[in-house]
Amino acid sequence: MVTKRMLKLAGVYSMYEGLCVFRKKLIEVMRNNSYLKYQYFRMASFLATNGIGPPLASPAFESCSRWQKQGTKGSNDHPETYIEENNSTIELFKEVLPYLDKNSRILEIGCNVGRSLNYLYKLGYRDLTGIEIGEEAVKLARVAFPDMAQQSKLIVGNAPLELRKFPSRQFDLVFCHSVLVNIHPRYNYVFREMARVSRKFVLTLENEGSFLAYPRDFQKLFERVGLKMVASKIFTGVCERFPVPYRQEDALANNTIRLFVKDETRG
């Protein structure tokens, strides 16, 4: 027997499907119109910086589910993609490693299969921790990088929630590589938590022009919570100094590396 509740649920699902089709059409229009794309990017960045999901980005539950299910049947995301080391890892750590001794405590947000942690492990760092939402990615890390995985602490969980379990000033360096743009703005407290658990440095590499994800003003969000940006650069295979003023082509085409330190002047 078909009930009113069933009809109502069917109507909601039909509406959701319609919105998905409309979203795809809008995305195709913007992909072919650089002006519209840039204007949408500016709006999306403003909304996400202030804790609101941009209209064309995935809702929170879809974003979490996507990365949680990577490597499982039916997923389009495969952890194997992230095993091979590339020069983005080298460029990411260039500015910060001279200030870290081998006993430094290091945390990665969204470590996936552990490629970046393994890079640090090969350099002699041993106090390594990683948080990863995808269970299959962590399983692969133990196969791909067994020595690193055995001597490191790899946590399966949602990073914004897991961060709350750490004491303040627990790590000398907290870093992430292409992760924050995939965390829904409802979890914007992740910036506060990253700053809280860091004793010295926070380091990020993000495709800040990911207009269909959750672009933000990353400098503003970290500086709101007591950090100070001391270095930044565009990464496009090679590195250049960060352009001022911000140019349209930079916003949409480049990855940005940012290094923050604790701003002790703010108490």
C-alpha positions as CSV (number, residue, x, y, z in Angstrom):
1,M,0.0,0.0,0.0
2,V,1.3,3.4,-1.0
3,T,1.2,5.8,2.0
4,K,1.3,9.6,2.1
5,R,4.8,9.3,3.6
6,M,6.0,7.3,0.7
7,L,4.6,9.8,-1.8
8,K,6.2,12.6,0.1
9,L,9.6,10.9,0.2
10,A,9.2,10.2,-3.5
11,G,8.4,13.9,-4.2
12,V,11.5,15.0,-2.2
13,Y,13.7,12.6,-4.1
14,S,12.3,13.7,-7.4
15,M,13.0,17.3,-6.5
16,Y,16.5,16.4,-5.4
17,E,17.1,14.7,-8.8
18,G,15.8,17.8,-10.6
19,L,18.2,20.0,-8.7
20,C,21.1,17.7,-9.6
21,V,20.3,18.0,-13.3
22,F,19.9,21.8,-13.0
23,R,23.3,21.9,-11.1
24,K,25.0,20.0,-13.9
25,K,23.7,22.3,-16.6
26,L,24.9,25.4,-14.7
27,I,28.3,23.8,-14.2
28,E,28.6,23.2,-17.9
29,V,27.7,26.8,-18.7
30,M,30.3,28.1,-16.3
31,R,33.0,25.8,-17.5
32,N,32.7,27.6,-20.9
33,N,32.4,31.1,-19.5
34,S,35.5,32.3,-17.6
35,Y,33.7,35.5,-16.4
36,L,30.8,33.6,-14.9
37,K,33.1,31.0,-13.4
38,Y,35.2,33.7,-11.7
39,Q,32.2,35.6,-10.4
40,Y,30.8,32.3,-9.0
41,F,34.2,31.5,-7.4
42,R,34.2,34.9,-5.6
43,M,30.7,34.2,-4.3
44,A,31.5,30.6,-3.3
45,S,34.7,31.7,-1.5
46,F,32.8,34.3,0.5
47,L,30.0,31.9,1.5
48,A,32.4,29.1,2.4
49,T,34.7,31.4,4.4
50,N,31.6,32.4,6.4
51,G,30.4,28.8,7.0
52,I,27.8,28.5,4.2
53,G,27.9,25.8,1.6
54,P,28.2,27.2,-2.0
55,P,25.1,26.4,-4.1
56,L,26.9,24.3,-6.7
57,A,29.1,22.3,-4.2
58,S,28.1,19.0,-2.8
59,P,26.2,18.9,0.5
60,A,28.1,17.9,3.6
61,F,26.8,14.3,3.7
62,E,27.9,13.7,0.0
63,S,31.4,15.1,0.6
64,C,32.1,13.0,3.6
65,S,30.6,9.9,2.0
66,R,32.7,10.3,-1.1
67,W,36.0,10.2,0.7
68,Q,34.9,7.7,3.3
69,K,34.0,5.3,0.5
70,Q,37.1,5.7,-1.6
71,G,38.5,2.4,-2.7
72,T,35.2,0.6,-2.1
73,K,33.0,-1.0,-4.8
74,G,31.2,1.7,-6.8
75,S,33.5,4.5,-5.8
76,N,35.2,6.7,-8.5
77,D,38.0,7.6,-6.1
78,H,40.9,5.2,-5.7
79,P,43.6,5.5,-3.0
80,E,46.2,4.0,-5.4
81,T,46.2,7.3,-7.2
82,Y,47.9,8.9,-4.2
83,I,50.8,6.5,-3.7
84,E,53.4,7.9,-6.1
85,E,55.4,10.7,-4.7
86,N,55.6,13.9,-6.8
87,N,57.4,17.2,-6.5
88,S,54.4,18.9,-4.8
89,T,55.5,17.0,-1.7
90,I,59.0,18.4,-1.9
91,E,57.8,22.0,-2.5
92,L,55.3,21.7,0.4
93,F,57.9,21.1,3.0
94,K,60.7,23.3,1.7
95,E,60.1,26.3,4.0
96,V,59.3,24.5,7.2
97,L,61.7,21.6,7.5
98,P,64.8,23.7,8.4
99,Y,62.9,24.7,11.6
100,L,62.0,21.1,12.6
101,D,64.4,18.6,14.3
102,K,63.9,14.9,13.8
103,N,62.1,14.6,17.2
104,S,59.3,17.0,16.1
105,R,55.7,15.8,16.5
106,I,53.9,16.1,13.1
107,L,50.2,15.6,12.3
108,E,48.7,15.3,8.8
109,I,45.1,16.1,8.2
110,G,43.7,13.8,5.5
111,C,46.7,11.6,5.0
112,N,45.1,9.2,2.5
113,V,47.6,6.4,1.8
114,G,50.4,8.2,3.7
115,R,52.5,9.5,0.8
116,S,53.5,12.7,2.6
117,L,54.0,11.0,5.9
118,N,56.3,8.5,4.2
119,Y,58.3,11.3,2.6
120,L,58.9,12.7,6.1
121,Y,59.6,9.2,7.5
122,K,62.3,8.7,4.8
123,L,63.9,12.0,6.0
124,G,64.2,10.6,9.5
125,Y,61.0,11.9,11.3
126,R,59.5,9.3,13.5
127,D,56.8,11.0,15.6
128,L,54.2,11.0,12.9
129,T,50.3,11.0,13.1
130,G,47.8,11.0,10.3
131,I,44.0,11.3,10.2
132,E,42.1,9.8,7.3
133,I,38.4,9.4,6.7
134,G,38.8,6.5,4.2
135,E,39.4,3.2,5.8
136,E,40.5,1.5,2.6
137,A,43.2,4.3,2.1
138,V,44.6,3.5,5.5
139,K,44.6,-0.2,4.8
140,L,46.6,0.5,1.6
141,A,49.0,2.7,3.5
142,R,49.9,-0.3,5.7
143,V,50.7,-2.2,2.5
144,A,52.4,0.5,0.4
145,F,54.5,2.0,3.2
146,P,54.7,-0.7,5.9
147,D,57.6,0.7,7.9
148,M,56.1,4.2,8.1
149,A,52.7,2.8,8.9
150,Q,54.0,0.5,11.7
151,Q,55.8,3.3,13.5
152,S,53.2,6.0,13.0
153,K,49.7,6.5,14.4
154,L,47.1,6.3,11.6
155,I,43.6,7.3,12.7
156,V,40.5,6.4,10.7
157,G,38.0,9.2,11.2
158,N,36.5,12.6,10.3
159,A,39.4,15.0,10.8
160,P,37.4,17.9,12.3
161,L,35.9,15.6,14.9
162,E,39.2,13.7,15.6
163,L,41.1,16.9,16.1
164,R,39.0,17.7,19.1
165,K,40.4,14.7,20.9
166,F,43.9,16.0,21.0
167,P,45.4,18.2,23.7
168,S,46.3,21.8,22.8
169,R,49.8,22.4,21.5
170,Q,50.3,18.7,20.9
171,F,52.2,19.0,17.5
172,D,55.1,21.0,16.2
173,L,53.6,20.9,12.7
174,V,50.1,20.3,11.5
175,F,49.8,20.1,7.7
176,C,47.5,19.0,4.9
177,H,47.7,18.5,1.2
178,S,44.6,19.2,-0.9
179,V,42.2,18.4,1.9
180,L,40.6,21.6,3.3
181,V,38.8,22.5,0.0
182,N,37.0,19.2,0.3
183,I,35.8,19.8,3.9
184,H,32.3,21.3,4.0
185,P,32.0,24.8,5.6
186,R,29.8,23.5,8.4
187,Y,33.2,22.1,9.7
188,N,34.9,25.5,9.6
189,Y,36.0,25.0,13.2
190,V,38.7,22.7,11.7
191,F,40.8,25.8,11.2
192,R,40.5,26.7,14.9
193,E,41.3,23.1,15.9
194,M,44.3,22.9,13.6
195,A,45.6,26.1,15.2
196,R,44.8,24.8,18.7
197,V,46.7,21.5,18.5
198,S,49.7,23.1,16.8
199,R,52.6,24.4,19.0
200,K,54.5,26.0,16.2
201,F,53.5,25.6,12.5
202,V,50.5,25.0,10.3
203,L,51.2,24.2,6.6
204,T,48.7,23.9,3.8
205,L,48.7,23.1,0.0
206,E,45.3,23.7,-1.5
207,N,43.8,24.2,-4.9
208,E,42.2,27.4,-3.7
209,G,40.5,27.9,-7.1
210,S,38.4,24.7,-6.8
211,F,35.3,26.6,-7.5
212,L,33.0,23.5,-7.4
213,A,34.4,22.5,-4.0
214,Y,34.6,24.8,-1.0
215,P,37.1,27.6,-1.8
216,R,37.8,29.9,1.1
217,D,40.0,32.8,2.2
218,F,42.4,30.5,3.9
219,Q,44.7,33.3,5.2
220,K,41.8,35.1,6.9
221,L,40.4,31.9,8.5
222,F,43.7,30.9,10.0
223,E,44.6,34.4,11.1
224,R,41.2,34.7,12.8
225,V,42.3,31.9,15.2
226,G,45.7,33.2,16.2
227,L,48.1,32.2,13.4
228,K,50.2,34.5,11.2
229,M,51.1,33.7,7.6
230,V,54.9,33.9,7.1
231,A,55.2,32.4,3.6
232,S,53.1,31.6,0.6
233,K,53.6,30.6,-3.0
234,I,51.8,29.4,-6.1
235,F,52.5,25.8,-7.1
236,T,52.0,24.8,-10.7
237,G,54.7,22.3,-11.1
238,V,57.2,25.0,-10.3
239,C,56.8,27.6,-7.7
240,E,56.5,31.4,-8.0
241,R,56.0,34.1,-5.4
242,F,52.4,34.7,-4.5
243,P,51.1,37.5,-6.8
244,V,49.7,40.7,-5.3
245,P,47.1,41.8,-6.1
246,Y,45.3,38.4,-6.6
247,R,44.8,37.9,-10.3
248,Q,41.8,36.1,-11.8
249,E,43.9,33.4,-13.6
250,D,45.7,32.7,-10.3
251,A,42.5,32.1,-8.4
252,L,41.2,29.5,-10.9
253,A,44.3,27.7,-12.0
254,N,46.8,27.3,-9.2
255,N,47.6,25.5,-6.0
256,T,48.7,27.6,-3.2
257,I,51.2,26.7,-0.4
258,R,50.8,28.6,2.8
259,L,52.9,28.5,6.0
260,F,51.5,29.9,9.3
261,V,53.1,30.3,12.7
262,K,51.6,30.9,16.1
263,D,51.1,34.6,16.6
264,E,52.4,34.9,20.1
265,T,51.6,38.7,20.1
266,R,47.9,37.8,20.4
267,G,48.5,35.9,23.7
